[in-house]
Amino acid sequence: MNFIIKKKFFFKKTDFFNEFYNFKKKFFQKKTDFFNEFYNFKKKFFKKIKKNFFKKNGFF
């Protein structure tokens, strides 16, 4: 009897941890997506600034 209760409890615990793990994974995925977007935006932005800067100062 005791064994069965422990087993059920253990399964519930693993379910909880799986849920938690999936949540964390999704959360970090979203975070990395956000950082990738931000990084790409920054790259484009700085490229534009550099181009304009060099054009204005007669490098090209």
C-alpha positions in Angstrom: 0.0 0.0 0.0 2.7 2.4 1.1 4.7 1.6 -2.1 1.7 2.5 -4.3 1.2 5.9 -2.6 4.9 6.7 -3.0 4.8 5.7 -6.6 1.8 8.0 -7.3 3.5 10.8 -5.4 6.7 10.3 -7.4 4.8 10.3 -10.7 3.1 13.5 -9.7 6.4 15.0 -8.8 7.9 14.1 -12.2 4.9 15.5 -14.0 5.4 18.7 -12.1 9.1 18.8 -12.9 8.4 18.1 -16.6 5.9 20.9 -16.7 8.3 23.2 -15.0 11.1 22.2 -17.3 8.9 22.8 -20.4 7.9 26.1 -19.1 11.5 27.1 -18.5 12.5 25.9 -21.9 9.8 27.9 -23.5 10.6 31.0 -21.5 14.3 30.8 -22.4 13.4 30.2 -26.0 11.4 33.4 -25.9 14.2 35.2 -24.2 16.7 34.1 -26.8 14.3 35.0 -29.6 14.0 38.5 -28.0 17.8 38.9 -27.8 18.2 37.7 -31.4 15.7 40.2 -32.6 17.3 42.9 -30.5 20.8 42.0 -31.8 19.6 42.0 -35.4 18.0 45.4 -34.9 21.2 46.8 -33.3 23.3 45.5 -36.2 21.0 47.1 -38.8 20.8 50.3 -36.9 24.6 50.6 -36.5 25.2 49.7 -40.1 22.9 52.6 -41.1 24.7 55.0 -38.8 28.1 54.0 -40.1 27.0 54.4 -43.7 25.6 57.8 -43.1 28.5 58.9 -41.0 31.0 57.9 -43.7 29.0 59.4 -46.5 28.7 62.7 -44.6 32.4 62.8 -43.9 33.4 62.1 -47.5 35.0 58.6 -47.0 32.9 57.1 -49.8 
